[in-house]
């Protein structure tokens, strides 16, 4: 700004010779204005300088105050640090004194916490909690507390243990909410046999610890076991038989999950159905032959009891009738005639035996076929999905084992039954041979 004013002043001075001749007063006036302006600006600069100096003093004073405040805070921090170290030392000393004073109470505290955790898990899974819900929640505080339990907590802890022990030997009935197999919930009269089983209306129940409810088993045991449960529920006092699951439901759950006979047959596949069909055919043949041989044996015995009156409703009567029809004296012809008559009677007596024997031989072979088929399915599952999930291989393994078991289960009884009907038929043929030989002897002795 000063440079600009100097330039203006120089321009006025250069123009002064020309302007002074005509207007001398205007130059003086302009000079006075310039001097006044310079005076005002000098005053403003002086005032501004005074304000700046005054502000500088204030800032220096403020800086000094802040530095003093920082110094005081640092001194205060050092004091707190010293106090913290002193408190730490005092705390360690007090903890050492507490441990020395506690003595065996520390071990008692650890034992209580451990037993509280174990008891909490036991009560949560116990059937007694279905009758007394929420009793295990209090143990959460004891198991996670960091202070020594007082006498009231210890007494309550002892009472819970005593209650569990007492209820494990009692059979009680109480109303409770039961979820049926179809998902419908209703209040029923539940009978609890200790901590082992719970039944309602002849159905066995399982306890769900997460929800605290009783649920019907999706598949109930056999009718005999259900009848036992119903008898227990209807016995108000005294003694009644009842099955006990010492695993608190684990064995009963495995029992009801066991596949039924139809499910076993379905696991065997088409080979299993063929084996069952062969078993049915073989059994019908055996039953028919046993009935026939029994009737024939009864008629033969009647014929033996009365040899004079020959009947044609039994093989012995027909054989003896064929021998009696020949004239006496021709022994060779009689023997041939009797042999022919016996040969005519043998096929009806031995009919079906070869087929039963064939079925007994084919059944294990079909079981072996099912085993090979099941193993092929198992290896296919392994090649497709690996061995990470055993359930993927269970179908093939089940088919292999079930068909093998079915084949052996069919072959073994059929072998015994074949031996039975064969022995029956041989006994009848033996009677025919003996009686025909006796007839020949009588004819020969008579001649």
C-alpha positions in Angstrom: 0.0 0.0 0.0 2.9 2.3 0.7 4.4 1.7 -2.7 1.1 2.6 -4.3 1.0 5.9 -2.3 4.6 6.7 -3.4 3.7 6.1 -7.0 0.7 8.5 -6.6 2.9 11.1 -5.0 5.5 10.9 -7.8 2.8 11.3 -10.4 1.5 14.3 -8.6 5.0 15.8 -8.3 5.7 15.3 -12.0 2.4 17.0 -12.9 3.0 19.8 -10.5 4.8 22.2 -12.8 1.9 22.2 -15.3 -0.8 22.5 -12.6 1.0 25.1 -10.5 0.7 27.7 -13.1 -3.0 27.5 -13.3 -4.2 26.2 -9.8 -1.6 26.7 -7.0 -4.2 26.2 -4.3 -5.2 22.8 -5.4 -1.7 21.5 -5.0 -1.5 22.6 -1.4 -4.8 21.1 -0.7 -3.7 17.8 -2.2 -0.5 17.8 -0.2 -2.4 18.4 3.0 -4.7 15.5 2.1 -1.7 13.2 1.5 -0.2 14.3 4.8 -3.4 13.7 6.7 -3.8 10.3 5.1 -0.3 9.4 6.1 -1.0 10.6 9.6 -4.1 8.5 9.9 -2.4 5.4 8.5 0.4 5.8 10.9 -2.0 6.1 13.8 -3.8 3.0 12.6 -0.6 1.1 12.3 0.4 2.2 15.8 -2.9 1.1 17.2 -2.7 -2.2 15.4 0.8 -2.8 16.7 -0.4 -2.0 20.2 -3.3 -4.5 19.9 -0.9 -7.2 18.6 1.5 -6.6 21.5 -1.3 -6.7 24.0 -2.6 -10.0 22.5 0.9 -11.5 22.5 1.1 -10.8 26.2 -2.2 -12.5 26.8 -1.1 -15.5 24.8 2.1 -15.8 26.7 0.2 -15.6 29.9 -2.2 -18.3 28.7 0.7 -20.5 27.6 2.3 -20.1 31.0 -1.0 -21.1 32.7 -1.3 -24.2 30.5 2.3 -25.2 31.2 1.6 -24.9 34.9 -1.5 -27.0 34.6 0.4 -29.7 32.7 3.0 -29.7 35.4 0.3 -30.1 38.1 -1.4 -33.0 36.2 1.9 -34.8 35.8 2.5 -34.4 39.5 -1.0 -35.7 40.2 -0.4 -38.7 37.8 2.8 -39.6 39.5 0.9 -39.4 42.8 -1.8 -41.8 41.5 0.8 -44.2 40.1 2.5 -44.3 43.5 -0.9 -44.9 45.1 -1.7 -47.7 42.6 1.5 -49.5 43.4 0.8 -49.1 47.1 -2.7 -50.5 46.6 -1.3 -53.4 44.6 1.1 -54.3 47.3 -1.7 -54.1 49.9 -4.0 -56.2 47.8 -1.4 -59.0 47.4 -0.8 -58.9 51.1 -4.6 -59.1 51.8 -5.0 -62.0 49.3 -2.2 -63.9 51.0 -3.8 -63.2 54.4 -7.1 -64.4 53.0 -5.7 -67.6 51.7 -3.9 -68.3 54.9 -7.1 -67.6 56.8 -9.3 -69.7 54.5 -7.3 -72.8 54.9 -9.4 -75.8 53.8 -12.3 -73.6 52.8 -10.6 -73.1 49.4 -10.7 -76.9 48.8 -14.3 -77.0 50.0 -15.2 -74.2 47.5 -13.6 -76.1 44.6 -15.4 -79.3 45.6 -18.7 -77.5 45.8 -18.3 -76.0 42.4 -17.4 -79.3 40.8 -20.2 -81.2 42.5 -22.7 -78.4 41.6 -21.7 -78.8 37.9 -22.2 -82.6 38.1 -25.5 -82.3 40.0 -26.8 -79.7 37.6 -26.2 -81.9 34.6 -27.8 -84.9 36.5 -30.9 -82.9 37.5 -31.3 -81.4 34.0 -31.5 -84.9 32.5 -33.4 -86.6 35.3 -37.1 -87.6 35.0 -37.7 -86.1 38.4 -37.3 -82.6 36.8 -40.4 -83.3 34.8 -42.3 -83.4 38.1 -40.3 -80.5 39.7 -39.3 -78.2 36.8 -36.7 -75.4 37.3 -35.0 -77.0 40.3 -31.6 -77.1 38.5 -31.5 -73.4 37.6 -30.4 -72.4 41.1 -27.3 -74.4 40.7 -26.1 -72.1 37.9 -25.2 -69.5 40.4 -23.4 -71.9 42.7 -21.4 -73.5 39.9 -20.2 -70.1 38.5 -19.9 -68.1 41.7 -16.5 -66.8 42.8 -17.3 -66.5 46.5 -17.5 -69.1 49.2 -21.1 -70.5 49.6 -22.8 -69.8 52.9 -24.6 -72.3 55.1 -28.0 -71.7 53.5 -26.7 -72.5 50.1 -24.9 -75.6 51.3 -28.2 -76.8 53.0 -30.2 -76.2 49.8 -27.5 -78.0 47.8 -27.7 -81.0 50.2 -31.5 -81.0 50.0 -31.5 -81.2 46.2 -29.1 -84.2 46.3 -31.3 -85.8 49.0 -34.4 -85.3 46.9 -32.9 -86.9 43.8 -31.8 -89.9 45.9 -35.2 -90.3 47.5 -37.2 -89.9 44.2 -35.0 -92.5 42.5 -36.7 -95.2 44.6 -40.3 -94.0 44.4 -43.1 -94.7 42.0 -45.4 -91.7 41.8 -48.1 -90.3 39.5 -48.5 -86.6 38.7 -50.2 -84.5 36.0 -47.8 -83.2 33.3 -47.9 -81.9 29.8 -47.2 -84.7 27.3 -46.5 -84.3 23.6 -48.0 -87.1 21.6 -46.4 -88.8 18.6 -48.5 -86.6 16.2 -47.2 -83.4 17.9 -50.4 -82.6 19.9 -49.7 -81.5 23.5 -52.1 -82.5 26.3 -52.0 -82.8 30.0 -52.0 -86.5 31.2 -51.5 -88.5 34.3 -47.9 -89.6 34.2 -46.5 -92.5 36.3 -42.8 -92.3 37.0 -40.8 -95.3 38.1 -37.9 -93.8 39.9 -35.6 -92.0 37.5 -35.7 -94.8 35.0 -39.1 -94.9 33.1 -42.2 -92.7 32.7 -45.5 -94.0 31.2 -48.9 -92.5 30.5 -51.9 -94.4 29.4 -49.9 -97.5 28.6 -47.3 -95.6 26.4 -43.7 -95.1 27.3 -42.4 -91.5 27.4 -39.0 -89.9 27.0 -37.9 -86.7 28.7 -36.5 -83.7 26.7 -34.1 -81.7 29.0 -34.0 -78.7 26.7 -37.7 -78.0 26.8 -38.5 -79.8 30.1 -41.4 -81.8 28.5 -42.3 -85.5 28.2 -42.7 -86.9 24.7 -44.2 -90.2 23.6 -41.8 -92.5 21.9 -42.3 -92.5 18.2 -42.4 -96.3 18.2 -43.6 -98.1 21.3 -42.3 -101.5 22.5 -44.2 -104.7 22.1 -47.8 -105.1 23.4 -46.5 -107.1 26.4 -44.3 -104.3 27.7 -47.1 -101.8 27.1 -49.4 -104.0 29.1 -46.9 -104.0 32.0 -46.8 -100.2 31.9 -50.6 -100.0 31.9 -50.8 -102.4 34.9 -48.3 -100.2 36.8 -50.4 -97.0 36.1 -53.6 -98.7 37.3 -52.1 -100.1 40.5 -52.7 -97.5 43.2 -50.7 -99.3 45.9 -48.8 -102.4 46.5 -46.5 -104.1 44.0 -46.7 -104.4 40.3 -44.2 -105.6 37.7 -42.3 -103.1 35.6 -39.3 -103.1 33.3 -36.5 -100.8 34.4 -34.0 -99.1 32.0 -30.9 -98.5 34.0 -29.5 -96.2 31.3 -32.5 -93.9 31.9 -34.0 -94.2 28.4 -31.0 -95.1 26.2 -31.7 -98.8 26.0 -35.4 -98.2 25.6 -34.7 -95.8 22.7 -32.5 -98.5 21.0 -35.2 -101.1 21.6 -37.9 -99.1 19.9 -35.6 -98.2 17.1 -34.9 -101.8 16.2 -36.4 -102.6 12.8 -39.5 -104.8 12.6 -39.8 -108.0 10.6 -41.3 -106.2 7.6 -38.5 -103.6 7.7 -35.9 -106.4 7.7 -37.6 -107.9 4.7 -37.6 -104.6 2.9 -33.8 -104.3 3.7 -33.3 -107.6 1.9 -34.7 -106.3 -1.3 -36.1 -108.5 -4.1 -33.7 -111.3 -3.2 -35.1 -111.4 0.3 -38.6 -111.6 -1.0 -37.7 -114.5 -3.2 -36.1 -116.4 -0.3 -39.2 -115.8 1.8 -41.4 -117.0 -1.1 -39.3 -120.2 -1.3 -39.6 -120.7 2.4 -43.4 -120.4 2.2 -43.5 -122.9 -0.7 -41.3 -125.3 1.2 -43.3 -125.0 4.4 -46.6 -125.7 2.6 -45.1 -128.8 1.0 -43.8 -130.0 4.3 -47.1 -129.4 6.1 -49.0 -131.2 3.3 -46.6 -134.2 3.4 -46.7 -134.4 7.2 -50.5 -134.4 7.2 -50.6 -137.0 4.4 -47.9 -139.2 6.0 -49.6 -139.0 9.4 -52.9 -140.1 8.0 -51.2 -142.9 6.1 -49.3 -144.1 9.1 -52.5 -144.1 11.2 -54.3 -146.2 8.6 -51.3 -148.6 8.3 -51.3 -149.1 12.0 -55.0 -149.9 11.9 -54.3 -152.4 9.1 -51.6 -154.0 11.2 -54.0 -154.3 14.1 -56.4 -156.2 11.9 -54.5 -158.1 9.2 -57.4 -160.3 8.2 -59.6 -157.5 6.8 -57.6 -155.9 4.0 -58.6 -152.3 3.1 -57.5 -150.4 0.0 -57.3 -147.0 1.8 -53.7 -147.6 2.9 -50.6 -148.8 1.2 -50.2 -151.9 3.3 -53.7 -153.1 2.6 -53.2 -152.6 -1.2 -49.8 -154.5 -1.1 -51.2 -157.4 0.9 -54.2 -157.5 -1.3 -52.0 -157.8 -4.4 -50.2 -160.7 -2.7 -53.3 -162.5 -1.6 -54.7 -162.3 -5.1 -52.0 -164.7 -6.4 -52.5 -168.5 -6.1 -50.3 -170.3 -3.6 -47.2 -172.1 -4.6 -45.6 -169.6 -7.0 -43.2 -167.9 -4.7 -41.2 -166.0 -7.3 -44.3 -164.6 -8.9 -45.5 -163.6 -5.5 -42.2 -161.8 -4.7 -42.3 -159.9 -8.0 -45.9 -159.0 -7.5 -45.3 -157.7 -4.0 -42.2 -155.7 -5.2 -44.3 -154.2 -8.0 -47.0 -153.2 -5.5 -44.5 -151.7 -3.2 -42.9 -149.7 -6.0 -46.4 -148.3 -6.9 -46.8 -147.2 -3.3 -43.3 -145.6 -2.9 -43.8 -142.4 -5.2 -46.9 -141.1 -3.2 -45.0 -141.7 0.0 -41.8 -139.8 -1.2 -43.5 -137.1 -3.2 -42.2 -133.6 -2.5 -39.0 -134.6 -0.7 -36.7 -133.8 -3.5 -38.3 -130.4 -4.0 -37.9 -129.6 -0.3 -34.3 -130.7 -0.4 -33.8 -128.5 -3.5 -35.3 -125.5 -1.8 -33.0 -126.1 1.3 -30.0 -126.0 -1.1 -31.1 -123.0 -3.1 -31.9 -120.8 -0.1 -28.3 -120.2 1.1 -27.2 -119.7 -2.5 -29.8 -116.9 -2.9 -28.5 -115.5 0.4 -25.1 -115.4 -1.1 -26.5 -113.7 -4.2 -28.0 -111.1 -2.0 -24.7 -110.7 -0.2 -22.9 -110.1 -3.5 -25.6 -107.6 -4.6 -25.4 -105.7 -1.3 -21.6 -105.4 -1.4 -21.8 -104.1 -5.0 -24.2 -101.4 -3.9 -21.9 -100.6 -1.0 -18.9 -100.2 -3.2 -20.9 -98.1 -5.6 -21.8 -95.8 -2.7 -18.2 -95.6 -1.6 -17.0 -94.7 -5.1 -19.7 -92.0 -5.5 -19.7 -90.4 -2.0 -16.7 -91.8 -0.2 -16.6 -93.1 3.3 -17.4 -89.9 5.2 -21.0 -90.8 5.9 -21.6 -94.5 7.0 -25.4 -94.1 6.5 -24.8 -94.1 2.7 -23.3 -97.5 2.9 -25.8 -98.9 5.4 -28.4 -99.9 2.7 -26.0 -102.2 0.8 -24.5 -103.7 4.0 -28.0 -104.3 5.4 -29.1 -106.1 2.2 -25.9 -108.2 2.3 -26.4 -109.3 5.9 -30.2 -109.7 5.8 -30.2 -111.9 2.7 -27.5 -114.1 4.1 -29.4 -114.4 7.4 -32.7 -115.2 5.5 -31.0 -117.8 3.4 -29.6 -119.6 6.4 -32.8 -119.2 8.4 -34.7 -120.9 5.5 -32.2 -123.6 4.7 -31.7 -124.9 8.2 -35.4 -125.6 9.1 -36.0 -127.0 5.6 -33.2 -129.5 6.1 -34.7 -130.6 9.4 -38.2 -130.9 7.9 -36.9 -132.8 4.9 -35.2 -135.2 7.3 -38.5 -135.5 9.2 -40.7 -136.3 6.2 -38.0 -138.6 4.7 -37.8 -140.6 8.0 -41.7 -140.9 8.1 -41.8 -142.2 4.5 -38.9 -144.6 5.1 -40.7 -145.9 8.1 -43.8 -146.6 6.1 -41.8 -148.2 3.3 -40.0 -150.3 5.9 -43.4 -151.6 7.1 -44.4 -152.5 3.6 -41.2 -154.4 3.0 -41.5 -156.2 6.3 -45.1 -157.2 5.8 -44.5 -158.3 2.2 -41.5 -160.5 3.4 -43.7 -161.9 6.1 -46.4 -162.8 3.5 -43.8 -164.5 1.4 -42.5 -166.5 4.4 -46.1 -167.6 5.3 -46.8 -168.7 1.7 -43.5 -170.6 1.5 -44.0 -172.3 4.8 -47.6 -173.2 3.8 -46.5 -174.8 0.6 
